[in-house]
Amino acid sequence: MVALPGATEPATFLALDEPSLRAAGLSGGKVRSMRAVAEAIVGGTLDFLAVEERPAEDAIAELTAVKGVGPWTAEIYLLF
């Protein structure tokens, strides 16, 4: 992913085409999930700094509101 220009920034990630992302090793499902997260960040409905300040239950609810982010992913994010 770091080899793809713009892949690590939400706004520029959204401009990358699916074949490029698939060539980088992402499955179709991962591409859809990562696009949903990037869209939520760019759209202002997901703010990771704010999520980190919330109680775990609220943070998990906010993260799992994004399509493709499940409870396990949200819990692992909070662990780190």
trRosetta pair geometry for C-beta under 8 A, 3 or more apart (Angstrom, degrees):
i j d omega theta_ij theta_ji phi_ij phi_ji
1 4 6.0 -55 -160 27 41 108
1 7 4.6 -153 -176 130 78 138
1 8 6.5 108 139 -68 105 82
1 24 5.8 94 -80 164 53 140
1 26 7.9 70 -81 -49 101 113
2 7 6.9 -134 -88 69 21 118
2 8 6.2 23 -104 -45 67 127
3 7 7.9 17 61 20 44 142
3 24 7.1 178 62 -122 101 108
4 7 3.7 73 81 -37 109 131
4 16 6.3 42 163 -120 133 146
4 20 6.2 118 -130 155 129 113
4 21 7.4 27 -100 -92 172 59
4 24 5.6 -50 -38 -79 128 145
5 12 7.5 -83 136 159 70 135
6 9 5.8 -73 -159 46 61 101
6 12 2.9 -113 -162 143 113 127
6 13 6.2 -167 140 -60 84 44
6 15 6.5 -30 136 58 153 110
6 16 6.4 176 91 -52 111 106
7 12 7.4 -78 -44 107 22 99
7 13 5.5 73 -148 -104 39 85
7 16 6.2 30 -92 -43 78 158
7 21 7.6 149 -123 -104 114 85
7 24 7.2 141 -119 -113 158 174
8 13 7.3 152 3 -66 7 110
9 12 4.6 48 77 30 106 106
9 13 6.2 -173 80 -23 46 89
10 13 5.5 -55 -140 30 25 117
10 14 6.8 28 162 -23 60 101
10 37 7.5 -118 -116 119 108 76
10 38 4.0 168 -150 -146 82 79
10 39 7.9 -161 -176 -37 110 22
10 41 4.2 -122 -103 81 167 132
10 42 5.1 -164 131 -49 121 91
11 14 6.1 -54 -163 25 30 112
11 15 7.5 24 145 -16 59 104
11 38 7.5 -178 -55 -179 25 104
11 42 5.3 121 -84 -103 75 120
12 15 5.5 -50 -158 29 47 115
12 16 7.3 58 146 -32 66 93
13 16 5.8 -46 -163 13 41 115
13 34 6.9 -104 164 148 137 108
13 35 7.6 -159 129 -100 104 57
13 38 4.8 -131 81 -109 124 152
14 35 6.5 100 -112 -139 74 81
14 38 5.2 -174 -58 128 92 134
14 39 6.7 106 -99 -72 128 72
14 42 6.7 -31 -23 -20 146 156
16 20 5.2 -111 -177 78 99 129
16 21 5.7 107 125 -53 122 99
17 20 5.1 94 64 7 77 103
17 21 7.3 -152 99 -2 40 91
18 21 5.5 -60 -146 42 37 110
18 22 5.9 38 157 -21 72 106
18 28 7.6 29 -166 -121 124 74
18 31 5.5 70 -131 179 88 158
19 22 5.6 -54 -141 38 31 111
19 23 6.2 34 156 -22 64 106
20 23 5.7 -54 -148 35 29 113
20 24 6.7 30 150 -20 62 105
21 24 5.6 -54 -153 33 35 113
21 26 4.8 -36 157 46 90 132
21 31 4.9 114 114 -109 141 111
21 34 7.7 -169 -158 67 142 139
22 25 7.8 149 179 10 32 8
22 26 6.0 -91 -96 68 38 77
22 27 7.7 47 -123 -127 80 16
22 28 7.2 8 -96 -71 112 64
22 31 6.7 -35 -64 -53 76 139
26 30 4.3 -131 -165 91 93 122
26 31 5.0 116 127 -60 127 81
26 34 7.1 -59 -147 7 148 142
27 30 4.7 96 51 7 77 102
27 31 7.1 -136 95 -6 41 85
28 31 5.6 -52 -150 32 33 113
28 32 6.5 31 153 -17 65 104
29 32 5.8 -55 -150 36 32 110
29 33 6.3 29 154 -16 66 108
29 68 7.3 163 175 -131 78 108
30 33 5.6 -54 -143 40 33 111
30 34 6.0 29 160 -16 67 109
31 34 6.0 -59 -143 41 25 106
31 35 6.2 28 156 -20 62 108
32 35 5.8 -56 -148 36 28 112
32 36 6.5 30 153 -21 63 105
32 67 7.6 -64 147 120 99 110
32 68 6.0 178 110 -81 85 139
33 36 5.7 -55 -151 33 31 112
33 37 6.5 29 152 -16 65 104
33 67 7.2 -135 -114 115 61 68
33 68 2.8 -174 -114 168 85 142
33 69 6.8 130 -161 -53 106 62
34 37 5.6 -50 -147 37 36 111
34 38 6.2 37 153 -18 66 106
34 68 7.7 -97 -22 126 36 154
35 38 5.6 -55 -144 40 31 111
35 39 6.1 34 155 -21 66 106
36 39 5.8 -53 -145 36 28 112
36 40 6.4 30 154 -20 62 106
36 66 5.3 140 136 176 108 91
36 67 4.5 -123 -139 65 158 87
36 68 4.9 144 42 21 141 124
36 69 7.6 -145 100 -16 122 92
37 40 5.7 -55 -150 35 31 111
37 41 6.5 30 153 -18 65 105
37 46 6.8 -84 -155 79 63 165
37 66 5.6 69 -91 164 63 149
37 68 7.2 -95 -35 79 90 120
37 69 6.7 98 -79 -52 103 120
38 41 5.7 -54 -149 36 32 111
38 42 6.2 25 157 -13 67 109
39 42 5.9 -56 -140 43 29 107
39 43 5.7 21 160 -12 66 118
40 43 5.8 -60 -135 47 24 107
40 45 4.7 -84 -156 73 79 97
40 46 3.6 49 135 0 113 121
40 66 4.9 -67 -35 -108 159 118
41 44 7.9 40 172 -64 26 25
41 46 5.2 -57 -72 76 57 101
41 47 7.6 119 -129 -86 67 43
41 48 7.7 -6 -109 -21 109 96
43 46 7.9 57 63 16 87 80
44 47 7.3 6 -160 -56 54 100
45 65 7.9 -111 152 108 115 125
45 66 7.9 149 107 -83 110 93
46 51 7.3 4 -166 -45 75 127
46 62 7.1 142 -119 158 77 99
46 63 7.6 82 -136 -108 115 53
46 66 6.0 15 -72 -65 142 131
47 50 4.0 50 94 16 114 114
47 51 6.5 170 88 -19 58 83
48 51 5.3 -49 -142 33 36 117
48 52 6.5 41 158 -25 65 101
49 52 6.0 -52 -155 29 30 113
49 53 7.2 23 150 -15 60 106
50 53 5.9 -62 -158 35 37 110
50 54 6.9 42 148 -32 68 103
51 54 5.8 -54 -156 20 37 115
51 59 4.8 99 -176 -140 80 93
51 62 5.6 -151 -111 88 99 137
51 63 6.3 79 -146 -58 142 96
52 59 7.2 73 -83 -120 21 137
52 78 7.9 165 -115 -123 62 70
54 58 4.1 -112 169 92 123 115
54 59 4.3 159 78 -61 111 83
54 62 6.8 97 42 3 166 138
55 58 4.9 81 60 14 81 106
55 59 6.9 -155 89 -9 35 92
56 59 5.6 -59 -143 38 29 112
56 60 6.2 29 160 -20 67 106
56 78 6.0 88 -129 -173 89 160
57 60 6.0 -54 -148 35 27 110
57 61 6.5 27 153 -18 61 107
58 61 5.6 -54 -149 36 33 113
58 62 6.4 31 154 -18 66 106
59 62 5.8 -55 -149 36 31 110
59 63 6.3 26 156 -15 66 109
59 74 7.1 160 126 180 81 107
59 78 5.9 112 111 -90 140 123
60 63 5.9 -57 -144 41 30 108
60 64 5.9 17 163 -9 67 113
60 71 6.3 32 -170 -133 118 74
60 74 4.4 111 -133 133 70 139
60 75 6.6 18 -105 -66 117 70
60 78 7.1 -50 -68 -29 83 142
61 64 6.2 -62 -138 45 24 101
61 65 6.6 40 155 -38 60 101
62 65 5.8 -46 -157 14 30 118
63 66 6.4 -54 -176 21 43 108
63 69 5.1 -112 158 141 81 141
63 73 7.3 -151 149 103 125 92
63 74 3.8 147 89 -115 137 108
63 77 6.4 178 -130 51 158 148
64 69 5.5 -138 -106 105 41 91
64 70 6.3 36 -122 -148 100 22
64 71 5.9 6 -86 -71 139 57
64 74 5.3 -60 -49 -38 88 146
65 69 7.9 -3 49 65 38 116
66 69 4.5 43 75 15 99 124
69 73 5.1 -123 -155 87 70 135
69 74 6.0 87 159 -58 105 91
70 73 5.2 98 54 11 67 102
70 74 7.0 -129 104 -4 35 93
71 74 5.6 -59 -146 39 32 112
71 75 6.1 30 159 -19 68 107
72 75 5.8 -57 -147 37 29 109
72 76 6.3 28 156 -18 65 107
73 76 5.9 -56 -147 37 29 109
73 77 6.4 34 153 -23 64 105
74 77 5.7 -51 -150 32 31 114
74 78 6.6 27 153 -16 63 106
75 78 5.8 -56 -150 37 33 110
75 79 6.6 40 150 -27 64 101
76 79 5.5 -48 -152 26 35 117
76 80 7.0 21 156 -8 64 103
77 80 6.3 -70 -159 42 31 100
